[in-house]
Amino acid sequence: MKKVISVLLALIMTLSCFFCVNVFADEGIKVIINKKALTMDQMPVIVNGRTLVPLRAIFEALGATVGWDDATKTATGVLDDTTVSLQIDNTNAKVNGKDVTLDVPAQIVGSRTLVPVRFISESLGCKVDWDGATKTVIIESAKDAIFNLTFDNLSSFENNKDFITGAAYDEKGLSLTNEYDHTLGSGKSLKMDNRTKNEHRVKFLNALANAKKGETYIISAFIYATDGAEKVRIGAYSDTGTSNAYTPIAKKDYDILANQWTLVEVEYTHKNDEISQIGIDQYAVDAKCAPTLYIDDVKVVKKASEVVVTPEKTTLIPVTQREGKRPTPLVTGIGKTYDDLIFYDRVFEAAGEKKDSETMFNALPKNPKVMADNDDMLASKLSGIKTSYAKVEKVSVEGMPFTEALKAKVKEVPESPYHTQMVLESLGDDTYEDGDNMLIIFYLRTLSVENESAMGQVQLVVEQEVPPNNKVLQENVKTVAGAGWKKVYLPFVAQKGYTRLCIRLGYYVQEVEFGGYQILNYGKNVKFEDLPSDTVMEIYDKKELFEKDVDWRKEAWARIEEIRRGDIKVIVKDENGNVVPDADVKIDMYDHEFKWGTAFNGTAFYESEKGEKYREAVSTLFNTVVSEIAHKPAEYLKNPEPAKKQVEFAKQLGMKHFRGHALVWDRPIGKTFDAEKDEWIENTSVTEELARLIIANDEAGIDKYIEESIKKMAGDFNGQLCDWDVVNELLVNNEIRSRFGNQVLNKWFEWAQKYDTTAKMYINETSIIGQPSNNKLKSFKVVLDYMVQNGVDFDGIGMQGHFGTFVSPKGFYDELMELTEYGKEIKITEFDCAFDMNAQDPEAEASFTRDIMILAYSMQQMDGFLMWGFWDGSHWLKNAPVFDDDWSLKESGKQYIDLVYNKWWTQEDGKTAADGTYATKGYYGDYLITASKDGKTATADVKCYKGNDNTIEIVLK
């Protein structure tokens, strides 16, 4: 504990050397103590070039109690048997009565006692780093370090005693040097010279000798390279001749900037005492080998438990800050009733007035030159390096302007769509002129497709014959599965040399038919803007999204008022038990009981503006997260640390809930294993070991493997997650289930319940998105019926909610209501709008998001609404609901904030009646309820949840 106080005193003596001005606040300075961000309610100030920070914040961060003697203006902090005293405007501080001289005295700023901080010496047992780029003081106590190598006091560094080398690296290349030093700037580092290949490695012996099993450590070092270096890796190794002698069990690689010390670190949980060494090399074989690396401050520190990270300032949206709570959006100027919902003005043309694509086409000249026709398409050839991935055949059609079409069945998805495509006979280069306005007519229908949006896709291309194959036309064509034919118009301006015609197929496992292909040349007699353009099937006209007076929306709003709000009663008493009339009462909601959430990924750990904004957004907007990748089976079994880190960090950001996704993702073997090459295909769902068991049709082996993987994943997080997706997308991902039957579901859910005894167990499905024509709901209910009839113990049904086109929100709600008959919780687990760029309509998307949220929240069994990412910069479709790529708030983001933090948010105040009571209605959630009278104030932190009594008694003392 004395060492902790030493850290404190050192902190009190360090920051003062960094700047040289008079007195001003500096919001940019951050203080990190043993990996913990110091939360300060007063910004640091600079006095005569010395930086001062709040004393109370530092003491409390270290667990000390703080006292104040107003007569002598002395602050005292006590930790066990150590007492630290500082007097305002006195340069002498005392530690257990011993004087310590400060450069600048403690002083009061904004009612807070601030103290100066200067350089912490090694004699105090701690290490200080100043990150000038981020203006951060990083303080680490040596008490948790099990290995600390600075090289400064060494006169020798010996092979087989202090280090060994790897990959035939000559030990003579290693030497102590004072050319560059990180620790002091004038000390020593280790020079690794004459490197000729990336694998050349140095390993520090016994660096992990004192590691304890089950504990997690941060392994770190600083690397310097005059010309920079690519993919420098730090890792945890075992000794020569053992299993991890050459392949680290934990590793991470970094790009090193030229002429700049770069921190490299990796998190490692010690489970095997064979792992005893730290190694540094370059990871990627294609990286340029750095001939010289300088290494300093090699360190192993036990990972500190983190403190709650609450942003000290916000930049994205206005927020309300509460001590110890996550910030929440502050909405002003918008009412809270149905009539105050955000709508957008839009005029819809009456029937017969709208100038649709067909009308535009009919207005064109009747005698264009036909450049290609349906016979040319029927004669096209399947081309590309993956022609085996698709089967294409001619089929007869009825009731269309053409009698024959092509039917393409894509069995596997190639790496690139053009690896599986149809190529038509090329246009004759002498049959048209530069600048001719041309129009392709094309019909497409999707019979079936395996994707989230339930939309099939092809792409039409007109390009150069030879590389680089530049294009004058490259347009996606999408149709809804089961919804019939779509007539497509694609205009383009012809150029000489652009004569190759392609229809790309390799987007999804799908079955599509296409025909009626024509290329019409209108020359220069028709303006390009007069040519129709229509490529995406629309099955919903969007009109009611812009209309306020819609019955189903009003009915949903009324249901919300009934099922999501309840009575809150506050009784205020004095300490003698007497009721207190006329007391002021403030009802302050700070979180929802309902789970509002997002997918969560590694962007949260970026030490950059991007990372800061990402963390701020998550903390401010949501109370629930789900890992985008880290919990998927192959990812977690390969490396569980990212998932563990995400779960822990989410708690620091104020998340109440974390979903697990997913224990089993039973993907087709063709997506996980290349049988021809006998090679595993890297993926996030099925490991190589499991894939080989599936190929062998080894049911017992598969059962054993899956139970062990569920035991590992669910067991590692027992008691930490709100629910698990036990199976994901099982309608199209059913390799094991198709081999051994639905009874595998009984086993998987039984194992999940066995190894995580608290999480609710979900079945998560996609493509049920208000499109009955795709028959997904019907097929899904067959599976659910089996589960109910055969005793599968499950708690919830997850609907992903990836919408590929606009649908009727009421139609989607009706599908969800069919699922309520099973009596389970329901969640929207992955909401977003996967609209084609040509079909994006920000106001319509915002209105659609609003209505889907309203309908979901109005369902009694709906337990949560999660989006699959919130920011375009970290979203699989670059079309997230809340922020665009430059962090501007989208219209759909405004809708989300208005609903969750305004319309469905309770902030009330009033006075108690003669009987000491105050009553109101509030949305179910977490509240700070404060009562005050005659200078006495008390606050209760309560959960006003559905089913609770929600009567709160507050005693004023």
N, C-alpha and C positions, 0 to 999 in steps of 0.2 A: 504493500500500500504506500510505503514511503516513496517507492519509485514512481507510483502514479502521481503523487504530489510533486515529485521532481518534474514530471512532465508538465504539470500545471504551472509550476514556477517558471520552468523554461518557456512555456507558452507565454507567460506573463512578461517575458523578457526578450521576445524575438522579433515581432513584426516591425519594430521601430526603425530598422535600418533600411527600409525599402524605398521610401519616398521622402521628398524634401520640399514641402510647401508649408503654408500656415495651416489653419484649421479648416478642414472641409470633409464632408461625408464621402465615402467611397463605397458605392453599392456593389462594386465588382469583386471585392476581396472575399474569399471563402476560406474557411478553416476546417481542416479534416483532422480529427484526432483518432488514431488507431482505426482508420478506415471509416470513421463515423463523421457524417456531416454535422457541424456545429450549427444548431438552429439559434438564430439571434433575433430578438425583437427590436433591436437597435442596430442600425448599420454601423460598421466600423467607421472611425474618423481618423484623420491624419493631423497630428499636432507637431509642428516643427520637424516635419519629415519622419515622424514616428507614428506607427499605426496602433490604434487603441481599439480593443474589443470588449464586449460586455463581460464583466467578472462573473455575475450570477449565471450566465449561460454556460460558462466554462465549468464552474463548480458543479452545477447540476448535471452537466453532461458526464462528469466523472463520478457522480453519486455522492458528492459532498453536501453537507448542510451549510446554509449561509446565515450569518447573523449580522445585525447592523446596530452600532452604537451611535445614536444621533448626536449625543453630547460631544463625542470626540471625532465624529465623522469617520468612523473606522468600520470597514467591512471585514468579517472574519469567516473563513471557511474551515470546516472540521471534517476530516476523514479519519476515522478510527483514532489513532494516537497522535495524529499530526494536525497542527493548527497553523493556518496561514492568515496573517493580518496585513491589511493595507489601509493606510490613512489617506484621505483625500488631500491632494496637493503636497504629499510628503514623498520624497524619493527613496525613503527607507521602507522596505517591506520586511516582515518578520516571519520566519519559519521556526516554530517551536522556540521563539524568543531570540533566534539568531538573525542578525541583520543581513539583508540582501539589498544591494543598491540598484535602483532603477534609473534608466536614462531620463524618462519622463514620468512624473508622478501620476497616480490614479486621479481621476477627476470625474465629475458628474456631467453627463450629457443627456438631455432629454429624460431626466429622472432615473437614468441608469448609471451605475458605477462602471466606468471603463478603465481598463488597465493596459499599459504598453507591453508589447511582446518583442523580444529580440532573440538573437542567435542562441540556440540550445546546444550546449557543448556535449561532446561524447562522454565527458566525466559524469554528466547527469543521467546517463544511461538511456538516452533517446536520440532519435535521428530526425532532422528537419530537412525537408526539401521545399524549394520555392519554384512553383510552376509559373513562369512569367507569362506564358501564353494565355493561361486561364486565371492568373492572379490568385493562385491558391497556395496556402501554407499547408503542407502535408506533414503531420507530426506522428511519429510512431515510437512507442515505448519499446525498449529492448526486452521487457519482461515476457513477451510472447514469442520472441525470436528463438528458434532452435539452431539456427546457423546464420552467421553474419560475417561475410568475408569482404573487407574493404581494400586489402592489399597494402595499405599505407604503412603499416608497421612491419611488413615482411622484408627480410633480406634475401630470402630464397623461396622458391616454389618448385617442389621436386616431383618428378614422375614416379608413379606407384606409391607415393606417400600422400601427396596433396591432390594429385590428379592422375588420370590416364587419358589417352587419346583413342580415337576411333577412326575407322575407315582408312587405316594405314597412314594417318597423319603423323608426320615426323615431329617428335616431342621437341626438337631443337627450334621449332618455330614459335614456341611459347617462351615469353620472357616478361619480367616485371619492368615497367617503364614509367617515366614521369612525363612522357610526351603529352598525354591527355589524362586528366583525372576528373572523376565526377564528384567524389566525396567532398573534397575541400577546394578543388581547383589547383592545388599545389602539391598534391600527394601522388600516389601511384595507381596504376591500373594494370591489367593483364593484357599483353599484346599477343594476338594470335596471328602470326605472320606466315607468309609463304603458303597460303591455302591455294590449292589447284583444283579442287572439286568440292561440290556442295556438301558431300557427306563428311568432309573433314570436321572432326568433332573433338571438343574437350569436355571431359566429365569430371566433376568435382567429387572427390571421394568422401564418403560418410556425411554428406550434407543432410541426409535424412535419417541418420543413425538414431537420433533422439525422437523421431516421430512416433506417436502413439496410435495404435489401431483405432479406427473409427473417427479420428479427428481430421479436420480439414485444414489445409495449409495453403498459403499463397507463396508460391516460388517465384522469385523475381530477380532481375539483374538489369543493369543499364548497359547498352551497347552503343558504340560509336564507330562510324566508318567515314573516312574523308570523302569518299565518292558515293556514299549511300550503299545499301545492301538490300536485296530482295529476299523475302521469305526466311528471315532468321528465326530459327525455332528454339524455344526453351522447353525442356521436358524432364520428366522423372523416369530414371532408368534403374535397372538392376546391374549387377556386376558381370564381368566377362564370363561367358559360359552358361548364363541363365536366360530365362525366357524373354526378358525385356532388356537385354544387353544392347540391342541395336534398334529396337522399336520402343519408343517411350510409351508408358501406360497412360500418361497424361501429357498433353502437348498443346502448344499454340504458337503460331508463326506471325511475324510482324515485318513490315517494310521499314527499314531504317533510313531516316532522312540524312542527307549529306551534312557533315560537320555539325551534328546535333546529337547529344546524348538522348537515347530513346529507351523508355521503360518497357521491358518485356516481362510478362508475368503469366502464370498459369495456375489455376486452382486445382488442388490435388487432395483427394481423400485417401488416407493411408489405410490399406487393408492387408498388405503383404510386406513382411519385413525384408524380403529380398530387394525391395525397391529402396535403394539407399543413396543414389547418386543423382546429381543434376547435370544435364548435358546441354550444350549449345552447338548448333550447326545451322545449315541452311536446308530447308525442308524440300522444296520443289526441285525436281531434276531439271526443269526447264528454266529455273532462275539463273541469272548471271552470277557466277561465282565471285564472291568478294575476296580479294587476295589477303586483305588485312582487316581484322576486327579487333576493337578494344573492348574489354569487359571490365565492369566495376560493380561494386556493391551487390554482390551475389548474396541472396538472403532467403531464408525460409521462416515465415511468421505464421503462427496459428491464426486462423481466420477469426476475426472479431465478430461478435454478434452485432448486427446493424441496428441503428436507431431509425425511427420513423422519419422519412424524408418528406418534409413539407416545404414546397417552394416558398422562398422568402419574398419573391416578387413574381408577378405573372405578366406575360406579354401577349398571350393569345386572346384572352377574353377577360372582361371584368369579373372578379370573384369576391366571394365572402370568405374571410379567413377566420378560423376558430382554433384556439390553442389545442394542440393534440389531435386535431381532426384534419382530414383532407379538405382542401379548398373546394368550394362549389360555385358554379356560375351565378353571377348576379344579374338578374333580368329586371330592367326598369322600363316603364313607358308602355308596357303591353298588358292588357287585361287578362283575367284568369278564367273567363267563361267561354262557352262554346262560340258565342258571337264574336269573341276576340281571337279565334283561330286565324292563323296566317293564310290568306288566300291571295291569288294572283289574278289580275284582270286578263282575260283572254276572250276574244270574240271567235266563235265557231261559225263557219259558214253554213247556211241552211242547205238541206239536201237539194241537189241540182245546181247550187251556186259554186260549190267547191271545184276548183280547177285541179282535179286529180291527175295522176299519171296517164290514165287511159284517155281522159279528155285531151290532154296535151298531145298524146300520140295521134289521136284521130284528127287533130287540127293540122298535122304535118302533111306535106305533099305526098301524093299517093304513088308516085313512081320513083322511089329512090333506087339507087343501084344496089343490087344484092351481092355482097362480097363473099358471104358464106351462108349455108343453110343447114337445115336439120340433117340432111344426108351427109354433109361434111362431118357433123358431130358424130353421127352413127358410125362413120368410118374411122373415127379417131382411134389412136392406139394407147394402151396403158404403158406409161413410161416412168422412169426414175429408178433409183437403186433399190427400192423396196416394192417392186411390183407384186411380190408374193403376199404383201399385206392386204391386198384387195382383190376381189373378184368382180368383173364387170361383164354384163351381158345385155343383149337387146331384149326388150319386152314390149308387148302390145299394150296400148292404152285406149280407153274409150272416153268419149265425151269431151275431147280436147281438140284444138286446131291441128294436132299432129296425131298420127296413129302408132308411131313407134318412139320409144325412148330408151335411154340407157339406165340400167339399174346397177348401182355400185354398192357392194357390201365391203366395208372396211373392217378387217378382222383385228388388225393391230395398228397402233398409231406410230408412224415413223418419227424420227428425230426432227425432220423438217417436212412441212406439208407437201413440198414439191418433190419429195422422194417417192410419192405415190400420186401420179397425176395423169390426166388424159391430154394428149397432144394432137391437135387437128392439123390438117394440111395448111401450110403457111399461106398467107396472102401473097398475091403477086405484087412485087414492089413497083411494077409499072402500071398497076391497075388503079392507082389513086394518086392524089397530090398531097404534098405537105399542107397541113392546115385544114384538110377536109374534116367536116363534122360527121362523126359516125355514131351509130346507136346499135348496141347489142340487145336483142330480145331473147329471153331465156326463161324457162319454166323449171321450178324445183319443188319437190315435195319430200319430206322426211318421214320415213316409215318407222324408224326407231333410232335411238341414239343413247349413248352412255355418257352423260355429262350432267352437271348440276342444273343447267338452264333448260334442259329438254328441247334444245334447238339444234338441228343439224346444220352443217355449214360446208360450203364449197367456196372456192375463190376463182374468179375469172381473170385471166391475165392476157395482155397483149404486150409483147416485149421484143427486144432485139434477139436476133438469131444466135449471136455469139456473146461471150463474156465481155463486159460485166452484166449483160442482159438487163439493161435499163428498161423501164416500163412506161408506156403511155396509159395503161389501165391495169389496176390491181385492186379489185373490189371483192369484199366478202359478200356472200349471199346466204341468208339464214332463213329457215322456216321451222315452224313449231311441229314437233313430232305428232303425227296423227291428224293434223289440221288441214290436209289437202294441198292442192297446188298453189304456188305463188308465181305470178307473172312478174318478171324482173326486167327493168330497163336500166341499161348502163351506157351512158354517153361517154365518148372520148374524142380527142383531137388527134388525127392520124399524123404520123411522121414517117418519112422515108427510112427504111431499114428496120422498122418496128413491125414485123410481120408474123412472129411466132404466136400461136394461139394455144392457150392451155386452160384446163379446168382442174384445179388442185383439189384433191380428195382427202389428204391425210391429216384431218383435224381431230376426229374422234372415232372411236368404234361406233359405226353408224351404218344405216342402210338408207340410201337416198335414191330417188329417180329424177332424171332430168331430160328435157327434150325441148322441141320448139325453137331450137337455136337458130338465130339469124344475125348477120351483121349487115346493117343498112347504111349506105353512104349517101348523105344529103349534101355533100359537097360544101360549097360556101354560100349557098342560097338560103340556108336556114341558120339562124343565130344559135350558138351553142346553148344559151340560156333557155331557148325554146324547146330543147330536147328534154324529155322526162327522165327522172332518175329515181329509182325505187328498188331497193335491194333487201330490205328486211321485212318479214311478215309482221303485220300488226293485226292483233285479234281483239283489240280494245281501243275505242276511239278517244279515251282520256277525258271526255267532256265532263263527267261527273266529278273528276278530281278538282275542277275549277268552280264547281257549283256548291254553294253553302247549304242550300236547302235540299239535302239528300237524306232520305229516311233512315237508311241503314247506318249512316254515320251518327245521326242524332240518337238513334236507339243504342248504339254502342256507347256514346257519351253518357247516357242515362245509366247504363249498366256500370260504368266506371264509378259514377257517383255513389252507387249502391254497394259495390263490392270492394272498392279500394279506399274508402273513407269510413271513419268511425268516430264515435264520441270520445272526447278527451275531457276528463274532469280533474281539476286541480283543487286541492283543499289546503289552505294555508293556516298554520297554527303557530302559536308562540311556544317557547320552551316549557311552559306549564300545561300545555295541551289545550289552551283556549283558542278558538277560531279567531282569525284576524280579518276583519272586514276592511274593504277599501284598500287592500294591498295591490300593488302593481304586479301584473303577471305578464311574462313574455314567453310565447311559444315559438321556439326556433327549431325547425326541422333541419337536420344536417345530413340525413341519408334516407334512402328508400329501403323498405323491406323487400320490395321487388328487385330482381336482379337485372340491372342495366349494365351491359358489358361489351367487351370487344376482344378480338384476337390480339395476342400479345407476343412480341418477338424480340430478338436480340438488339433491335434498335434502342431499346431501353437502356442498354449499357454503353452506348457510344458516349465518349467524352468529347462532345462537340455540341454546337448549337442545335443540330438535328436531334441529338440524344436528349438535350435539355428540354426542347419543345415537346418531344415525344413523351417524356416522363411527366411533364406538366399537364399535357392533354389527358393522359391516362388517369392521373391522380384527380384531375378536376372534373372529368365528365362521367366516370364510371365507378361502379362498386364491385364489378365482377370481371375477371379475365379468363381466357382459355389460351393455352399455348398453341401457337400456329403450327409448330413443327416438333418441338422438343419432346412432347409426350407420345409421339407416334412410335409404334413398336420398334421398328428397325433403328430409329434415331436414338431412342432411350436405351435400348439394349447395347448399342454401340458405345454410347457415352451418356450416362445419366446426369452428369453435372449441370449441363445447361438447364434442364428442366428443374432440378432442385434449386438452382440459382434463381430462376424465374419465379418460382413459388415463394421463395423467401423475399425476393425484392418486391414482389407485388404486395406483400404485407406491409412493407415499408412505405409504399406509395398509398396506403390506406385502403387497399382492396379487402373487402369482407369475404369474398368468395373466389375460388379458383376451380374451374372445371377441368377434368381430365379427358383428353382426346388423343388417342383412343386405344383400348386394350387389344382389340382384334380388328384388323382391316384386311379382309379375306380377298385380296385382289387376284385377278386371273394370272395364272402362271406365266402366260406370255408377256406380261408386263414386268415380271420380276426375275425371269430366268430365260436365257438364250440357249435353247436345247441344242441348236446346231453347233454352237461354239462351246457348249458345256460351261457357260459362264453366267454368274449372277449378274443381273442388271441392277445397278445401284438404285435404290428407292427407299422411301421412308416407312414402308408398311410391312414388308416381308423380308426377313433376314435370309442370308444364303443357306444357313442350316435348315431353316423351315422350308425353304423352296426345294431343297434336295429331298427332304422327307415327303413333300407333296408329290414330287415326280416319282418317287418310289412307291407312292400310294400306301405309305406306312401309317395306318390309322393309329396304332398304339404309340408309335414314335411321335406323331403329330400331337396327340393328346398330351403326352408327357411334356413335350416342348412348350405347348401353349399354356399348360398349367404352370410350368416353371416361370414363363415370361409374365403371366398375370400375377403370380406370387411376387415376382420381383417388382413389377411396376406398381400394382395396387398396394402391396405390402410396404414399399418404401414410403408411400404417402398416406398410410392408414391414419385417419383422423384429421387430415389436412385439407382435403378437397370436398367440395359440396356435392359433386357427382362425377361419374365416369361415363363416357360413351363406351359401352362394352363392345358393341359392334357398330361399324360405320359403313353406310352405303351398301347394305347387304343385297339389295336387289340386283345390282350390276357387279358387285364384288362378292362372288360366292363360290370360289374355287373349292374350298374344303367342304362347304355345305352341299354343293352339288355332287360331291363324291360320296359323302357319308350321311347325308340327310339332315333334316332340321333338328335332330336330337343333339347335334353339336351345340345348339343354342342353350339347351339345358345345362350342359357342362360348363360353357363359358360363363354364363351368368352365375352358376353355383360357385365357381372358383372366384369370380369377382367379389361376390358377397362374403366368401370365406376369408379373403385376404385383405379386404378393406371393409371393416365392419360398420363404418359410419356413412360413407358416401352413398348417394342414391345412384342406382344403376339404370342407364338409359340405352335405348336403341335409337341410333341417329340416322336419318334418311334424307335423301336429296330428291330434287325434281318434282316434289309435290308442291306446286306453286300456282294453283288456280287454273290449270290447263287439263281438264278432265279427259281431253282427247288423247293424252299420252298414256292413260290407263295406269299410271304409277300408283295412285291411291288404291285402286282396286287390288293391284298386286301386293301392295304393302299390307293391306288388311288381311290378305290370306296368311301372311307370315304372323301378324299379330294374333289372328284367330288361333293359329297353331300354338303360339306361346301361351295364350290363356288356357286353351283346352288341355295342354300338356304340362301345366304347372311350372312354366318358366317364371322364376321370381324376378320381376323387373319393376322399376319404380316410375320411369319416365319415358316420354317419347320426344325426341328431338327432331324438329323440322329445320333443315339448313336455311332455306330461304334465299337461294341465289336466283334472282329473277333475270331471265335473259331477254324479256320483252315486257311491255306494259300489259298487265292483266287486270281484270276487275278485282279490286281489293275484297269486295263482298264474295266473289267466287272463291278466293283463297280462304276467307273466313269460313265459308260453308264446308270446304274440305277439312279444315281444322276441327270444325264442330263434329264431323263424322268420327274423328279420333277420340273425342271426349267420352264416347260410349265405353271405352276400355277402363275408365276410372283412374287414369294415371296423370301425373304431372305432364305438362307440355312446355317445351321451350322453343323459341326461335333461336337457333344456335349459330347461324353464319350469315346473317342478312347482308345483302348488297345488291346492286343493280348491275348486272353483267351486260349492259346495253352496248351495242355496236356504236363506234364513234359517230357514224352518220345518223344514228337514231337518238343520240343524247339530247335531252331537253331538260335543262336544269330546273326550271319551274315545275315541270311535270314530275320530275324525279323527286323534288322536294314535297310536292303534294302527295305523291304515291307513298313516300316514306311516312309522312304524317298519318295517312289513313291506315297503312299497315300497322303502325304503332298503336293507333287508337283501337283498332279492332282486336289486336293481340291483347292489349292491356284490359280490354273489356271482358275477357274470358276468365271465368272463375278458376279454371285449372291451369291457366298460363302462369308459369313461375318465373320466367325471365325472357329477356330479349337481348341477344348478343349480335353485334355486327362483326363481319370477318375483316376487321381492320377499319380504321377511321380516317387515315391520311393517305392521299394519292401517292406520296413518296415512299410508302411502305405497304403497298396493296397489290395483290396479284393481278388485278385488272386496271390499275391506275385510275380507278373510279370509285373511291371510297365515299361514304356518306357525309363526312363532317368537314374535312379540310382538303383544299387542293394542294398541289405540289409545293407552292410557296407559302403555305400555312394560312391562306385566306379562308375565312369561314364561308362555306357553301350555303346555298339556300336550304338544302336538306339538313345541314348542320344547325342552322337557325331554328328549323322546325324541331329538331331533336332537343335542343336546349330549352326552347319555349315550352315544350310539353313536359319534359322530365323535371325541369328546375323552375318552372313558373306555373303552368296550368295545374300540374299534379304535385304541387309543393306548398307546404303550409307555413306561413309566418303570421302569427296573430299576437295581439296584446290587448289587455283590458284590465279591469279591476275586479277584485273579489266582491261578492254580494255580502249581505249582512250575515249570512251563515258561513262566511269564509271560503266560499266556493267560486270557481270560475270554470265555465263550461264552453266548449267549442267543438267543432268537427275538424278532423285532420286526416291527411293521407297517411296510410300505415308506413311507419318508418322509425328512425332514431331521432330523438329530440333532446335539446337542452331546454329545460323549463325553469325559468328564473322568477322568483318572487321577492319583492322588496317593500319595505315600509320603515319609515323613521330611522333611516340609516342602516338598517339591517337587511342583508341580502343572502339568499341561499339559492343554489342551482342544483337541479336533479338531472342526471343523465339517464334517460329512460328509453325503453323500447316499446313504442306504442304500436304493437303488431295486431294483426287480425286474430281474434280469438282470445287476446289478453283482456283483462278487466279495464286497463288504461285509466285507472283512478290513481292519481299521484298525490301523496301528502308531502308537503314541504314545511319544515319547521324553521322559523326565524329565531336566531339566537343572538 
